[in-house]
Amino acid sequence: MNIAVVILNWNGKKLLETFLPSIINNSPGTDIIVADNASTDDSIAFITENFPTVSLIQNKENGGFAKGYNDALKEVDADIYALVNSDVEVSENWLNPVIEEFKNNSKTGIVQPKILDFNNKKKFEYAGAAGGYLDMLGYPYCRGRIFNVLEKDKGQYNDTTIINWASGACFFIRAEIYKQLGGFDEDYFAHQEEIDLCWRTNNLGYDIKYIGESMVYHVGGATLNEANSYKTFLNFRNSLYSLAKNLPSNRLFFFVFIRMILDGIAGLRFTLQGRPIHMIAILKSHISFYKNLRKMLAKRTFKHNNLKYYDTTSIVWSHFILNIRKSKQLRK
């Protein structure tokens, strides 16, 4: 089974200098490719000079995460794409359990490893933790991370299990599925496009898996940090995009209406916290969603109302009202 490790880079020379060696050293027999998103630093020269075994793909523009990977993967010949952020350190045995899963289970379409915090390796990392889930209204959360509450890794998630979505920080997908679905939705630009792709993959009848035996360490926030209001805009808008594209038709409009109300409450919360710029970002996300709603609805490509896409009823209610801090406490 041919696997290609593809690292999307934009002005990330320092990150490549820090993290690329771990990928090279721990990925024997794989093609390692840096897909450069029109960097303006000297990333290209640095890779060419210091990592001659690494292949380079140079995109003509910075199309963000989605278009960046879509453009680059047109030039990659592999059975499995391993899409890895430039701020990820991999462990010695990160690939073998994943390859075995793909070999042994033809219905496994996408895989995520355990993702721990590079700066505190005893804790799960925000972007993926021990596998991603959705609640009934499409709000994402993870085993090991509910909103901003992160659990310590005590081996409680060392299993292999079906999840709802895999983190884009370290994302394995069968190339044939990626091509069949047209890759990531470029209208997302960045953030939550991996959730949409997982949802569409699940709609095809494939499983999304988490494999705790495989482990990586992620810095997080290296491209857009948590305080960035543009990240708030993308997260809220793109989550609504995913609902419009993937929710069963008998739930779609009512659930989107409820989400709009809850997003408004989140905006008020930001304002009360003294962060009104994020309230404005949420308002802009709703305006953008409305402008593009017809376009998103036209992308619906499935006809079902029964596939269960969520793992719990309301993560907002569970966390903020019932004070649930750990995913094992959630009611299914």
C-alpha positions in Angstrom: 0.0 0.0 0.0 1.6 3.2 -1.2 1.3 6.1 1.2 2.3 9.8 0.6 2.9 12.2 3.5 2.0 15.6 2.2 2.8 18.7 4.3 1.1 22.0 3.3 3.4 24.9 3.9 3.0 28.7 3.8 5.8 30.8 5.1 6.7 28.0 7.5 10.5 27.7 7.3 10.9 27.7 11.1 8.2 25.1 11.5 9.7 22.9 8.8 13.1 23.2 10.4 11.7 22.0 13.7 9.2 19.3 12.6 10.2 18.0 9.2 13.1 15.9 10.6 10.7 13.8 12.8 8.6 13.0 9.8 11.5 12.0 7.6 13.1 9.9 10.4 9.9 8.1 11.3 8.4 7.5 7.9 10.6 4.9 6.1 9.4 3.8 2.7 7.0 6.7 2.2 7.0 9.6 -0.2 7.4 12.8 1.7 6.1 15.9 -0.1 6.0 19.6 0.9 3.2 21.4 -0.9 4.1 25.0 -0.8 1.2 27.5 -0.9 3.1 30.4 -2.6 5.3 31.2 0.3 7.1 34.5 0.3 9.8 33.4 2.8 12.7 31.2 1.8 11.0 27.9 2.6 11.7 26.5 -0.9 15.4 27.2 -0.9 15.6 25.9 2.7 14.0 22.6 1.8 16.0 22.1 -1.4 19.3 22.8 0.4 18.6 20.8 3.6 16.1 18.0 2.7 17.0 16.7 -0.8 14.9 13.6 -0.3 11.7 15.6 0.2 9.7 16.3 -3.0 8.3 19.8 -3.6 5.1 20.9 -5.2 4.7 24.6 -5.7 1.2 25.9 -5.8 0.7 29.1 -7.8 -1.3 30.9 -5.0 -2.2 30.6 -1.4 -5.6 29.1 -1.6 -5.8 28.2 2.0 -5.9 24.7 3.4 -8.6 23.4 1.1 -7.5 24.6 -2.3 -3.9 24.2 -1.3 -4.3 20.5 -0.8 -6.7 20.1 -3.7 -4.1 21.7 -6.1 -1.2 19.7 -4.7 -2.8 16.3 -4.5 -3.5 16.4 -8.3 0.2 15.7 -8.6 0.5 13.0 -6.0 0.2 9.3 -6.9 -0.5 7.2 -3.8 -3.1 4.8 -2.4 -3.3 6.8 0.9 -2.8 10.5 1.5 -1.4 11.4 4.9 -2.1 15.1 5.2 0.1 16.6 8.0 0.3 20.1 9.4 3.7 21.7 9.3 3.6 22.1 13.1 3.3 18.4 13.8 5.9 16.1 15.3 5.3 12.4 14.7 6.2 9.4 16.9 8.2 6.4 15.8 5.3 4.1 15.2 2.8 6.6 13.9 2.3 5.0 10.4 2.1 1.2 11.0 -1.2 1.0 12.9 -2.8 3.3 10.3 -1.6 1.3 7.4 -2.8 -2.0 9.0 -6.2 -0.5 9.5 -6.6 0.5 5.9 -5.3 -2.9 4.7 -7.6 -4.9 7.0 -10.8 -2.8 6.7 -12.0 -1.8 3.2 -14.8 0.3 4.7 -12.3 2.5 6.6 -12.1 5.7 4.5 -10.4 8.2 6.9 -8.2 7.8 9.9 -6.9 10.1 12.7 -4.2 9.3 15.2 -4.1 10.4 18.8 -3.2 14.1 18.9 -1.3 15.4 21.9 -0.1 18.9 22.7 3.5 19.4 21.6 4.1 21.9 24.4 2.5 19.6 27.0 2.8 16.1 25.9 0.7 14.7 28.7 -2.4 16.6 27.5 -4.6 16.2 24.4 -4.4 18.9 21.8 -7.4 21.1 20.9 -7.4 20.2 17.1 -8.5 16.6 17.2 -7.5 15.2 20.5 -8.8 11.5 20.6 -11.1 11.8 17.6 -13.8 14.3 16.6 -17.6 14.1 17.1 -20.6 16.2 16.3 -23.7 16.9 18.3 -27.2 16.9 16.8 -26.8 20.6 15.8 -23.5 20.0 14.2 -21.3 21.5 16.9 -17.9 19.8 16.9 -16.1 18.4 20.0 -13.6 15.7 20.6 -12.9 12.9 23.0 -10.4 14.5 25.3 -11.5 18.0 24.5 -14.9 19.7 25.0 -14.8 23.3 24.0 -11.6 24.7 25.7 -11.4 21.9 28.4 -8.6 19.6 27.6 -8.0 16.2 29.3 -4.8 14.7 30.4 -3.8 11.6 28.4 -4.0 8.7 30.9 -4.4 6.0 28.3 -8.2 6.3 28.5 -8.4 6.6 24.7 -5.9 4.1 23.6 -8.5 2.3 21.5 -9.5 2.1 17.9 -13.0 3.3 17.3 -15.4 4.9 14.8 -15.6 8.7 15.1 -17.6 11.5 13.2 -14.6 13.5 11.9 -10.8 13.4 11.8 -8.6 16.4 12.5 -7.0 18.1 9.5 -3.8 18.4 11.6 -3.1 14.8 10.8 -5.6 13.3 8.3 -5.3 10.0 6.5 -7.7 9.3 3.6 -7.9 6.8 0.7 -7.0 8.6 -2.5 -9.9 7.1 -4.4 -12.4 8.6 -1.9 -10.7 12.0 -2.0 -10.9 12.0 -5.8 -14.4 10.7 -5.9 -15.6 13.5 -3.6 -13.5 16.2 -5.3 -11.4 16.7 -2.2 -11.9 19.6 0.3 -14.6 22.2 -0.4 -12.6 25.3 -1.5 -15.4 27.6 -0.4 -14.3 26.9 3.2 -10.8 28.3 2.7 -9.7 27.0 6.1 -11.2 25.5 9.2 -13.8 22.7 9.4 -13.4 21.6 5.8 -12.1 18.3 7.2 -15.4 17.9 9.1 -17.3 18.4 5.8 -15.1 15.9 3.9 -15.5 13.3 6.7 -19.3 13.8 6.7 -19.4 13.4 2.9 -17.2 10.3 3.2 -19.6 8.8 5.8 -22.5 9.6 3.5 -20.8 7.2 1.0 -20.9 4.4 3.6 -17.3 4.6 4.7 -16.2 4.7 8.4 -14.0 7.4 10.0 -11.7 5.9 12.5 -9.5 7.0 15.4 -6.5 4.9 16.2 -5.0 5.5 19.6 -1.9 3.3 18.9 -0.7 6.0 16.5 0.4 9.2 18.1 1.5 12.7 17.0 2.2 16.0 18.7 0.6 19.2 17.4 1.5 22.8 18.3 -1.8 24.3 17.1 -2.7 27.9 16.2 0.5 28.3 14.1 -1.5 29.7 11.2 -4.5 31.4 12.8 -4.4 31.6 16.6 -7.5 31.5 18.9 -7.5 35.3 19.3 -7.9 35.9 15.6 -11.4 37.1 14.7 -11.0 35.8 11.2 -10.7 32.3 12.6 -14.0 32.9 14.5 -15.6 34.0 11.3 -14.4 30.9 9.4 -15.4 28.4 12.2 -18.9 29.7 12.6 -19.6 30.2 8.9 -18.0 26.9 7.8 -19.9 24.9 10.4 -23.2 26.3 9.0 -21.9 25.4 5.5 -21.5 21.8 6.6 -25.1 21.7 8.0 -26.5 23.0 4.8 -24.6 20.5 2.7 -25.0 17.4 4.9 -27.9 17.5 7.4 -30.7 15.1 6.6 -33.4 17.1 4.7 -36.1 16.5 7.4 -33.9 18.3 10.0 -32.1 20.9 7.9 -34.0 24.2 8.2 -35.2 23.8 11.8 -31.7 22.8 13.0 -30.0 25.7 11.1 -32.5 28.1 12.6 -31.7 26.8 16.1 -28.0 27.1 15.4 -28.4 30.7 14.3 -30.0 31.5 17.7 -27.2 29.7 19.6 -24.5 31.4 17.5 -26.2 34.8 18.5 -25.9 33.8 22.2 -22.3 32.9 21.6 -21.8 36.4 20.1 -23.3 38.0 23.2 -21.0 36.0 25.4 -18.0 37.3 23.5 -19.2 40.8 24.0 -19.7 40.3 27.7 -16.2 39.0 27.9 -14.9 42.2 26.3 -14.3 40.7 22.9 -16.8 42.4 20.7 -14.7 41.9 17.6 -15.7 38.2 17.8 -19.3 39.2 17.9 -18.8 41.1 14.7 -17.1 38.1 13.2 -20.1 35.9 14.0 -22.5 38.5 12.4 -20.3 38.5 9.3 -20.3 34.7 9.2 -24.1 34.6 9.2 -24.2 37.2 6.4 -21.8 35.2 4.4 -23.7 32.0 5.0 -27.0 33.6 3.8 -25.3 34.9 0.7 -24.0 31.4 -0.1 -26.9 29.3 1.1 -28.2 28.4 -2.3 -24.7 27.4 -3.5 -24.3 25.2 -0.4 -27.7 23.5 -0.9 -26.8 22.8 -4.5 -23.8 20.7 -3.2 -26.1 18.2 -1.4 -25.4 15.0 -3.2 -27.1 12.3 -1.1 -30.7 11.2 -0.5 -31.2 9.9 3.0 -32.7 10.9 6.3 -31.6 8.0 8.6 -27.9 8.0 8.8 -26.8 9.0 12.3 -24.3 11.7 11.9 -24.0 12.8 15.6 -22.8 11.3 18.9 -24.7 13.3 21.5 -27.8 15.6 21.6 -26.3 18.9 22.6 -22.7 19.5 23.6 -23.6 23.1 24.4 -26.3 22.1 26.9 -24.1 19.3 28.3 -21.1 21.5 28.9 -22.4 24.9 29.8 -25.6 23.9 31.7 -24.8 20.4 33.0 -21.1 21.3 33.5 -19.8 18.1 31.8 -16.1 18.4 31.4 -15.1 15.0 30.0 -16.5 13.2 26.9 -17.0 9.9 28.8 -19.6 11.7 30.9 -21.8 12.5 27.9 -25.1 10.8 27.3 -25.3 9.3 23.8 
